[in-house]
Amino acid sequence: MHRLGGEEFTDLGRLWLNARHLARYRPTLRRAVAGQEAIMRDTLTAVIEDGVRSGEFTTTDALGACVVILVAIDGLGSYVNDEPPFTHPALDTLVFTTAERELGLPARTLRGRG
């Protein structure tokens, strides 16, 4: 999550945003995007389930928490093409606060890591 504000995220965000858009018109790309989304969902859901088992996270719906977190990340990525870049303090913490809420963590738990 700490890499979401860096240049690497900007480049990846642009690629992902464009891939998702173009996937509407290109079946092969649509399958590749869907496959990558499934990998991300499965991986993050497994991390959340592991965290629930270890007592680090509290959620009754690991997949639901995963989806909400990924939607927050995608939403943040929708700003990558803004020129000049749009900034606001809410965007700096959006994914952290969303993940903390979904995982039953106290505020600022994830922002303190990195």
VENQUI-V130620 format. One line per field, one symbol per residue. ss: DSSP state (H for helix, E for strand, - for the rest). phi: phi as a letter, one per 40 degrees, with the letter a starting at -180 (. if undefined). psi: psi as a letter, one per 20 degrees, with the letter a starting at -180 (. if undefined). Layout:
# VENQUI-V130620
ss = ???
phi = ???
psi = ???
This chain:
# VENQUI-V130620
ss = -HHHH-HHHHHHHHHHHHHHHH----HHHHHHHHHHHHHHHHHHHHHHHHHHHH-------HHHHHHHHHHHHHHHH-----------HHHHHHHHHHHHHHH-----------
phi = .cccccccccccccccdcccccccbbdccdccccccccccccccccccccccccgcbbacaccccdccccccccccccccccbcdcbadcccbdcccccccccgccdgccccch
psi = hiihirhghgghggggghghghhhiohghghgghghggggggghgggggghghijhqoqingggggggghhgghghiiihjporppqqhhhhighghgggghjkqqqjghhir.
